């Protein structure tokens, strides 16, 4: 017999007491991210990689054309 999938909503669970301190600690470890600047940098690298041929010489299944 196959068990049935239960799809009822889960109830809210109380947040552990140390979660706020944990969030502050983790936020202090992570660098600030300027997302638009990151995108411009990644797109700039891609153009350079294509010009230098790195993206054209990939594995056969990933080569363009």
PDB file of N, CA, C and O in Angstrom:
ATOM      1  N   UNK A   1       0.836  -1.184   0.000  1.00  0.00           N
ATOM      2  CA  UNK A   1       0.000   0.000   0.000  1.00  0.00           C
ATOM      3  C   UNK A   1       0.884   1.251   0.000  1.00  0.00           C
ATOM      4  O   UNK A   1       1.846   1.340   0.763  1.00  0.00           O
ATOM      5  N   UNK A   2       0.549   2.212  -0.860  1.00  0.00           N
ATOM      6  CA  UNK A   2       1.321   3.442  -0.978  1.00  0.00           C
ATOM      7  C   UNK A   2       0.809   4.466   0.031  1.00  0.00           C
ATOM      8  O   UNK A   2      -0.397   4.698   0.109  1.00  0.00           O
ATOM      9  N   UNK A   3       1.709   5.085   0.809  1.00  0.00           N
ATOM     10  CA  UNK A   3       1.253   6.108   1.765  1.00  0.00           C
ATOM     11  C   UNK A   3       0.761   7.353   1.020  1.00  0.00           C
ATOM     12  O   UNK A   3       1.269   7.692  -0.048  1.00  0.00           O
ATOM     13  N   UNK A   4      -0.219   8.014   1.592  1.00  0.00           N
ATOM     14  CA  UNK A   4      -0.758   9.227   0.970  1.00  0.00           C
ATOM     15  C   UNK A   4       0.093  10.436   1.332  1.00  0.00           C
ATOM     16  O   UNK A   4       0.677  10.501   2.414  1.00  0.00           O
ATOM     17  N   UNK A   5       0.155  11.378   0.423  1.00  0.00           N
ATOM     18  CA  UNK A   5       0.877  12.613   0.650  1.00  0.00           C
ATOM     19  C   UNK A   5       0.004  13.547   1.473  1.00  0.00           C
ATOM     20  O   UNK A   5      -1.133  13.838   1.103  1.00  0.00           O
ATOM     21  N   UNK A   6       0.544  14.012   2.590  1.00  0.00           N
ATOM     22  CA  UNK A   6      -0.211  14.941   3.441  1.00  0.00           C
ATOM     23  C   UNK A   6       0.142  16.368   3.051  1.00  0.00           C
ATOM     24  O   UNK A   6       1.318  16.730   3.002  1.00  0.00           O
ATOM     25  N   UNK A   7      -0.883  17.186   2.772  1.00  0.00           N
ATOM     26  CA  UNK A   7      -0.628  18.538   2.270  1.00  0.00           C
ATOM     27  C   UNK A   7      -1.230  19.644   3.131  1.00  0.00           C
ATOM     28  O   UNK A   7      -1.371  20.773   2.659  1.00  0.00           O
ATOM     29  N   UNK A   8      -1.583  19.357   4.362  1.00  0.00           N
ATOM     30  CA  UNK A   8      -2.162  20.418   5.184  1.00  0.00           C
ATOM     31  C   UNK A   8      -1.081  21.428   5.586  1.00  0.00           C
ATOM     32  O   UNK A   8       0.108  21.109   5.617  1.00  0.00           O
ATOM     33  N   UNK A   9      -1.521  22.651   5.890  1.00  0.00           N
ATOM     34  CA  UNK A   9      -0.601  23.716   6.273  1.00  0.00           C
ATOM     35  C   UNK A   9       0.076  23.388   7.596  1.00  0.00           C
ATOM     36  O   UNK A   9      -0.534  22.807   8.493  1.00  0.00           O
ATOM     37  N   UNK A  10       1.333  23.767   7.703  1.00  0.00           N
ATOM     38  CA  UNK A  10       2.045  23.606   8.964  1.00  0.00           C
ATOM     39  C   UNK A  10       1.778  24.825   9.828  1.00  0.00           C
ATOM     40  O   UNK A  10       1.607  25.932   9.318  1.00  0.00           O
ATOM     41  N   UNK A  11       1.743  24.624  11.108  1.00  0.00           N
ATOM     42  CA  UNK A  11       1.537  25.731  12.033  1.00  0.00           C
ATOM     43  C   UNK A  11       2.821  26.521  12.235  1.00  0.00           C
ATOM     44  O   UNK A  11       3.904  26.054  11.883  1.00  0.00           O
ATOM     45  N   UNK A  12       2.705  27.692  12.791  1.00  0.00           N
ATOM     46  CA  UNK A  12       3.843  28.535  13.074  1.00  0.00           C
ATOM     47  C   UNK A  12       4.654  27.955  14.224  1.00  0.00           C
ATOM     48  O   UNK A  12       4.086  27.449  15.192  1.00  0.00           O
ATOM     49  N   UNK A  13       5.953  28.024  14.126  1.00  0.00           N
ATOM     50  CA  UNK A  13       6.839  27.537  15.174  1.00  0.00           C
ATOM     51  C   UNK A  13       7.517  28.743  15.802  1.00  0.00           C
ATOM     52  O   UNK A  13       7.962  29.649  15.097  1.00  0.00           O
ATOM     53  N   UNK A  14       7.595  28.754  17.114  1.00  0.00           N
ATOM     54  CA  UNK A  14       8.230  29.873  17.806  1.00  0.00           C
ATOM     55  C   UNK A  14       9.718  29.919  17.475  1.00  0.00           C
ATOM     56  O   UNK A  14      10.373  28.884  17.356  1.00  0.00           O
ATOM     57  N   UNK A  15      10.241  31.138  17.328  1.00  0.00           N
ATOM     58  CA  UNK A  15      11.653  31.318  17.013  1.00  0.00           C
ATOM     59  C   UNK A  15      12.494  31.044  18.253  1.00  0.00           C
ATOM     60  O   UNK A  15      12.142  31.499  19.342  1.00  0.00           O
ATOM     61  N   UNK A  16      13.596  30.313  18.114  1.00  0.00           N
ATOM     62  CA  UNK A  16      14.452  30.046  19.270  1.00  0.00           C
ATOM     63  C   UNK A  16      14.986  31.344  19.873  1.00  0.00           C
ATOM     64  O   UNK A  16      15.179  32.320  19.148  1.00  0.00           O
ATOM     65  N   UNK A  17      15.226  31.375  21.169  1.00  0.00           N
ATOM     66  CA  UNK A  17      15.657  32.608  21.841  1.00  0.00           C
ATOM     67  C   UNK A  17      16.971  33.189  21.304  1.00  0.00           C
ATOM     68  O   UNK A  17      17.137  34.409  21.313  1.00  0.00           O
ATOM     69  N   UNK A  18      17.884  32.375  20.850  1.00  0.00           N
ATOM     70  CA  UNK A  18      19.181  32.875  20.385  1.00  0.00           C
ATOM     71  C   UNK A  18      19.195  33.267  18.902  1.00  0.00           C
ATOM     72  O   UNK A  18      20.236  33.672  18.385  1.00  0.00           O
ATOM     73  N   UNK A  19      18.062  33.151  18.219  1.00  0.00           N
ATOM     74  CA  UNK A  19      18.032  33.418  16.782  1.00  0.00           C
ATOM     75  C   UNK A  19      18.401  34.868  16.457  1.00  0.00           C
ATOM     76  O   UNK A  19      19.093  35.112  15.469  1.00  0.00           O
ATOM     77  N   UNK A  20      17.960  35.820  17.256  1.00  0.00           N
ATOM     78  CA  UNK A  20      18.271  37.226  16.994  1.00  0.00           C
ATOM     79  C   UNK A  20      19.779  37.465  17.088  1.00  0.00           C
ATOM     80  O   UNK A  20      20.356  38.145  16.240  1.00  0.00           O
ATOM     81  N   UNK A  21      20.410  36.910  18.112  1.00  0.00           N
ATOM     82  CA  UNK A  21      21.858  37.051  18.265  1.00  0.00           C
ATOM     83  C   UNK A  21      22.593  36.357  17.117  1.00  0.00           C
ATOM     84  O   UNK A  21      23.609  36.855  16.631  1.00  0.00           O
ATOM     85  N   UNK A  22      22.079  35.221  16.694  1.00  0.00           N
ATOM     86  CA  UNK A  22      22.679  34.487  15.587  1.00  0.00           C
ATOM     87  C   UNK A  22      22.619  35.305  14.298  1.00  0.00           C
ATOM     88  O   UNK A  22      23.594  35.355  13.548  1.00  0.00           O
ATOM     89  N   UNK A  23      21.483  35.943  14.043  1.00  0.00           N
ATOM     90  CA  UNK A  23      21.343  36.780  12.841  1.00  0.00           C
ATOM     91  C   UNK A  23      22.330  37.942  12.857  1.00  0.00           C
ATOM     92  O   UNK A  23      22.941  38.253  11.835  1.00  0.00           O
ATOM     93  N   UNK A  24      22.487  38.582  14.009  1.00  0.00           N
ATOM     94  CA  UNK A  24      23.431  39.697  14.130  1.00  0.00           C
ATOM     95  C   UNK A  24      24.854  39.201  13.862  1.00  0.00           C
ATOM     96  O   UNK A  24      25.621  39.867  13.166  1.00  0.00           O
ATOM     97  N   UNK A  25      25.206  38.049  14.405  1.00  0.00           N
ATOM     98  CA  UNK A  25      26.533  37.473  14.209  1.00  0.00           C
ATOM     99  C   UNK A  25      26.783  37.157  12.734  1.00  0.00           C
ATOM    100  O   UNK A  25      27.838  37.497  12.199  1.00  0.00           O
ATOM    101  N   UNK A  26      25.826  36.513  12.077  1.00  0.00           N
ATOM    102  CA  UNK A  26      25.977  36.150  10.666  1.00  0.00           C
ATOM    103  C   UNK A  26      26.027  37.399   9.793  1.00  0.00           C
ATOM    104  O   UNK A  26      26.850  37.471   8.880  1.00  0.00           O
ATOM    105  N   UNK A  27      25.172  38.376  10.047  1.00  0.00           N
ATOM    106  CA  UNK A  27      25.182  39.619   9.267  1.00  0.00           C
ATOM    107  C   UNK A  27      26.532  40.326   9.375  1.00  0.00           C
ATOM    108  O   UNK A  27      26.985  40.953   8.417  1.00  0.00           O
ATOM    109  N   UNK A  28      27.175  40.226  10.542  1.00  0.00           N
ATOM    110  CA  UNK A  28      28.488  40.830  10.724  1.00  0.00           C
ATOM    111  C   UNK A  28      29.572  40.133   9.926  1.00  0.00           C
ATOM    112  O   UNK A  28      30.591  40.746   9.607  1.00  0.00           O
ATOM    113  N   UNK A  29      29.372  38.863   9.596  1.00  0.00           N
ATOM    114  CA  UNK A  29      30.376  38.097   8.847  1.00  0.00           C
ATOM    115  C   UNK A  29      30.239  38.278   7.338  1.00  0.00           C
ATOM    116  O   UNK A  29      31.218  38.119   6.608  1.00  0.00           O
ATOM    117  N   UNK A  30      29.050  38.605   6.865  1.00  0.00           N
ATOM    118  CA  UNK A  30      28.805  38.696   5.426  1.00  0.00           C
ATOM    119  C   UNK A  30      29.157  40.087   4.906  1.00  0.00           C
ATOM    120  O   UNK A  30      28.849  41.086   5.556  1.00  0.00           O
ATOM    121  N   UNK A  31      29.797  40.161   3.742  1.00  0.00           N
ATOM    122  CA  UNK A  31      30.101  41.480   3.172  1.00  0.00           C
ATOM    123  C   UNK A  31      28.843  42.129   2.604  1.00  0.00           C
ATOM    124  O   UNK A  31      27.888  41.445   2.236  1.00  0.00           O
ATOM    125  N   UNK A  32      28.859  43.438   2.541  1.00  0.00           N
ATOM    126  CA  UNK A  32      27.764  44.162   1.894  1.00  0.00           C
ATOM    127  C   UNK A  32      27.847  43.900   0.400  1.00  0.00           C
ATOM    128  O   UNK A  32      28.944  43.848  -0.155  1.00  0.00           O
ATOM    129  N   UNK A  33      26.730  43.737  -0.247  1.00  0.00           N
ATOM    130  CA  UNK A  33      26.713  43.400  -1.663  1.00  0.00           C
ATOM    131  C   UNK A  33      25.989  44.492  -2.430  1.00  0.00           C
ATOM    132  O   UNK A  33      24.833  44.808  -2.148  1.00  0.00           O
ATOM    133  N   UNK A  34      26.685  45.063  -3.402  1.00  0.00           N
ATOM    134  CA  UNK A  34      26.080  46.031  -4.313  1.00  0.00           C
ATOM    135  C   UNK A  34      25.706  45.239  -5.560  1.00  0.00           C
ATOM    136  O   UNK A  34      26.535  45.061  -6.452  1.00  0.00           O
ATOM    137  N   UNK A  35      24.464  44.764  -5.629  1.00  0.00           N
ATOM    138  CA  UNK A  35      24.041  43.827  -6.667  1.00  0.00           C
ATOM    139  C   UNK A  35      24.216  44.384  -8.085  1.00  0.00           C
ATOM    140  O   UNK A  35      24.747  43.673  -8.938  1.00  0.00           O
ATOM    141  N   UNK A  36      23.794  45.622  -8.375  1.00  0.00           N
ATOM    142  CA  UNK A  36      24.002  46.137  -9.740  1.00  0.00           C
ATOM    143  C   UNK A  36      25.487  46.161 -10.124  1.00  0.00           C
ATOM    144  O   UNK A  36      25.836  45.845 -11.261  1.00  0.00           O
ATOM    145  N   UNK A  37      26.355  46.531  -9.189  1.00  0.00           N
ATOM    146  CA  UNK A  37      27.790  46.557  -9.470  1.00  0.00           C
ATOM    147  C   UNK A  37      28.315  45.144  -9.731  1.00  0.00           C
ATOM    148  O   UNK A  37      29.166  44.951 -10.598  1.00  0.00           O
ATOM    149  N   UNK A  38      27.817  44.164  -8.991  1.00  0.00           N
ATOM    150  CA  UNK A  38      28.204  42.768  -9.198  1.00  0.00           C
ATOM    151  C   UNK A  38      27.805  42.295 -10.594  1.00  0.00           C
ATOM    152  O   UNK A  38      28.594  41.641 -11.276  1.00  0.00           O
ATOM    153  N   UNK A  39      26.587  42.621 -11.021  1.00  0.00           N
ATOM    154  CA  UNK A  39      26.133  42.218 -12.353  1.00  0.00           C
ATOM    155  C   UNK A  39      27.008  42.827 -13.445  1.00  0.00           C
ATOM    156  O   UNK A  39      27.377  42.144 -14.400  1.00  0.00           O
ATOM    157  N   UNK A  40      27.340  44.112 -13.305  1.00  0.00           N
ATOM    158  CA  UNK A  40      28.194  44.759 -14.304  1.00  0.00           C
ATOM    159  C   UNK A  40      29.560  44.089 -14.365  1.00  0.00           C
ATOM    160  O   UNK A  40      30.126  43.924 -15.446  1.00  0.00           O
ATOM    161  N   UNK A  41      30.089  43.704 -13.214  1.00  0.00           N
ATOM    162  CA  UNK A  41      31.395  43.053 -13.183  1.00  0.00           C
ATOM    163  C   UNK A  41      31.342  41.673 -13.847  1.00  0.00           C
ATOM    164  O   UNK A  41      32.242  41.315 -14.605  1.00  0.00           O
ATOM    165  N   UNK A  42      30.299  40.908 -13.564  1.00  0.00           N
ATOM    166  CA  UNK A  42      30.171  39.572 -14.152  1.00  0.00           C
ATOM    167  C   UNK A  42      30.009  39.667 -15.662  1.00  0.00           C
ATOM    168  O   UNK A  42      30.656  38.920 -16.397  1.00  0.00           O
ATOM    169  N   UNK A  43      29.156  40.575 -16.140  1.00  0.00           N
ATOM    170  CA  UNK A  43      28.962  40.721 -17.580  1.00  0.00           C
ATOM    171  C   UNK A  43      30.246  41.186 -18.258  1.00  0.00           C
ATOM    172  O   UNK A  43      30.542  40.777 -19.381  1.00  0.00           O
ATOM    173  N   UNK A  44      31.009  42.040 -17.580  1.00  0.00           N
ATOM    174  CA  UNK A  44      32.291  42.483 -18.126  1.00  0.00           C
ATOM    175  C   UNK A  44      33.262  41.324 -18.254  1.00  0.00           C
ATOM    176  O   UNK A  44      33.990  41.242 -19.243  1.00  0.00           O
ATOM    177  N   UNK A  45      33.291  40.438 -17.289  1.00  0.00           N
ATOM    178  CA  UNK A  45      34.169  39.263 -17.341  1.00  0.00           C
ATOM    179  C   UNK A  45      33.752  38.339 -18.478  1.00  0.00           C
ATOM    180  O   UNK A  45      34.605  37.783 -19.170  1.00  0.00           O
ATOM    181  N   UNK A  46      32.460  38.173 -18.674  1.00  0.00           N
ATOM    182  CA  UNK A  46      31.991  37.290 -19.740  1.00  0.00           C
ATOM    183  C   UNK A  46      32.458  37.789 -21.105  1.00  0.00           C
ATOM    184  O   UNK A  46      32.909  36.999 -21.935  1.00  0.00           O
ATOM    185  N   UNK A  47      32.351  39.083 -21.337  1.00  0.00           N
ATOM    186  CA  UNK A  47      32.792  39.644 -22.620  1.00  0.00           C
ATOM    187  C   UNK A  47      34.284  39.391 -22.830  1.00  0.00           C
ATOM    188  O   UNK A  47      34.717  39.035 -23.926  1.00  0.00           O
ATOM    189  N   UNK A  48      35.055  39.578 -21.772  1.00  0.00           N
ATOM    190  CA  UNK A  48      36.497  39.341 -21.854  1.00  0.00           C
ATOM    191  C   UNK A  48      36.791  37.870 -22.129  1.00  0.00           C
ATOM    192  O   UNK A  48      37.668  37.558 -22.935  1.00  0.00           O
ATOM    193  N   UNK A  49      36.070  36.963 -21.472  1.00  0.00           N
ATOM    194  CA  UNK A  49      36.285  35.519 -21.658  1.00  0.00           C
ATOM    195  C   UNK A  49      35.955  35.113 -23.095  1.00  0.00           C
ATOM    196  O   UNK A  49      36.647  34.273 -23.671  1.00  0.00           O
ATOM    197  N   UNK A  50      34.905  35.701 -23.679  1.00  0.00           N
ATOM    198  CA  UNK A  50      34.544  35.379 -25.059  1.00  0.00           C
ATOM    199  C   UNK A  50      35.638  35.887 -26.004  1.00  0.00           C
ATOM    200  O   UNK A  50      36.053  35.175 -26.919  1.00  0.00           O
ATOM    201  N   UNK A  51      36.104  37.131 -25.776  1.00  0.00           N
ATOM    202  CA  UNK A  51      37.162  37.693 -26.623  1.00  0.00           C
ATOM    203  C   UNK A  51      38.435  36.856 -26.551  1.00  0.00           C
ATOM    204  O   UNK A  51      39.113  36.670 -27.561  1.00  0.00           O
ATOM    205  N   UNK A  52      38.759  36.358 -25.379  1.00  0.00           N
ATOM    206  CA  UNK A  52      39.986  35.582 -25.206  1.00  0.00           C
ATOM    207  C   UNK A  52      39.809  34.129 -25.627  1.00  0.00           C
ATOM    208  O   UNK A  52      40.786  33.383 -25.688  1.00  0.00           O
ATOM    209  N   UNK A  53      38.589  33.720 -25.916  1.00  0.00           N
ATOM    210  CA  UNK A  53      38.352  32.375 -26.409  1.00  0.00           C
ATOM    211  C   UNK A  53      38.075  31.339 -25.341  1.00  0.00           C
ATOM    212  O   UNK A  53      37.904  30.164 -25.665  1.00  0.00           O
ATOM    213  N   UNK A  54      38.027  31.729 -24.088  1.00  0.00           N
ATOM    214  CA  UNK A  54      37.802  30.753 -23.017  1.00  0.00           C
ATOM    215  C   UNK A  54      36.436  30.080 -23.118  1.00  0.00           C
ATOM    216  O   UNK A  54      36.305  28.890 -22.831  1.00  0.00           O
ATOM    217  N   UNK A  55      35.429  30.834 -23.522  1.00  0.00           N
ATOM    218  CA  UNK A  55      34.091  30.241 -23.598  1.00  0.00           C
ATOM    219  C   UNK A  55      33.899  29.457 -24.888  1.00  0.00           C
ATOM    220  O   UNK A  55      32.994  28.625 -24.959  1.00  0.00           O
ATOM    221  N   UNK A  56      34.715  29.690 -25.907  1.00  0.00           N
ATOM    222  CA  UNK A  56      34.587  28.940 -27.164  1.00  0.00           C
ATOM    223  C   UNK A  56      35.284  27.592 -27.099  1.00  0.00           C
ATOM    224  O   UNK A  56      34.934  26.677 -27.844  1.00  0.00           O
ATOM    225  N   UNK A  57      36.268  27.459 -26.215  1.00  0.00           N
ATOM    226  CA  UNK A  57      37.039  26.225 -26.166  1.00  0.00           C
ATOM    227  C   UNK A  57      36.584  25.304 -25.038  1.00  0.00           C
ATOM    228  O   UNK A  57      37.371  24.491 -24.553  1.00  0.00           O
ATOM    229  N   UNK A  58      35.358  25.415 -24.624  1.00  0.00           N
ATOM    230  CA  UNK A  58      34.843  24.576 -23.553  1.00  0.00           C
ATOM    231  C   UNK A  58      34.637  23.146 -24.024  1.00  0.00           C
ATOM    232  O   UNK A  58      35.031  22.788 -25.134  1.00  0.00           O
ATOM    233  N   UNK A  59      34.025  22.339 -23.188  1.00  0.00           N
ATOM    234  CA  UNK A  59      33.718  20.962 -23.576  1.00  0.00           C
ATOM    235  C   UNK A  59      32.834  20.950 -24.823  1.00  0.00           C
ATOM    236  O   UNK A  59      32.067  21.890 -25.031  1.00  0.00           O
ATOM    237  N   UNK A  60      32.920  19.906 -25.663  1.00  0.00           N
ATOM    238  CA  UNK A  60      32.172  19.878 -26.922  1.00  0.00           C
ATOM    239  C   UNK A  60      30.680  20.155 -26.783  1.00  0.00           C
ATOM    240  O   UNK A  60      30.095  20.799 -27.654  1.00  0.00           O
ATOM    241  N   UNK A  61      30.062  19.691 -25.725  1.00  0.00           N
ATOM    242  CA  UNK A  61      28.619  19.905 -25.555  1.00  0.00           C
ATOM    243  C   UNK A  61      28.266  21.341 -25.230  1.00  0.00           C
ATOM    244  O   UNK A  61      27.107  21.736 -25.356  1.00  0.00           O
ATOM    245  N   UNK A  62      29.256  22.139 -24.809  1.00  0.00           N
ATOM    246  CA  UNK A  62      28.995  23.524 -24.428  1.00  0.00           C
ATOM    247  C   UNK A  62      29.514  24.529 -25.435  1.00  0.00           C
ATOM    248  O   UNK A  62      29.360  25.732 -25.226  1.00  0.00           O
ATOM    249  N   UNK A  63      30.121  24.081 -26.513  1.00  0.00           N
ATOM    250  CA  UNK A  63      30.655  25.006 -27.512  1.00  0.00           C
ATOM    251  C   UNK A  63      29.521  25.617 -28.335  1.00  0.00           C
ATOM    252  O   UNK A  63      28.605  24.909 -28.753  1.00  0.00           O
ATOM    253  N   UNK A  64      29.581  26.945 -28.572  1.00  0.00           N
ATOM    254  CA  UNK A  64      28.530  27.562 -29.388  1.00  0.00           C
ATOM    255  C   UNK A  64      28.655  27.148 -30.845  1.00  0.00           C
ATOM    256  O   UNK A  64      29.745  26.855 -31.337  1.00  0.00           O
ATOM    257  N   UNK A  65      27.516  27.130 -31.522  1.00  0.00           N
ATOM    258  CA  UNK A  65      27.469  26.884 -32.950  1.00  0.00           C
ATOM    259  C   UNK A  65      27.829  25.501 -33.287  1.00  0.00           C
ATOM    260  O   UNK A  65      27.836  25.134 -34.462  1.00  0.00           O
TER     261      UNK A  65
END
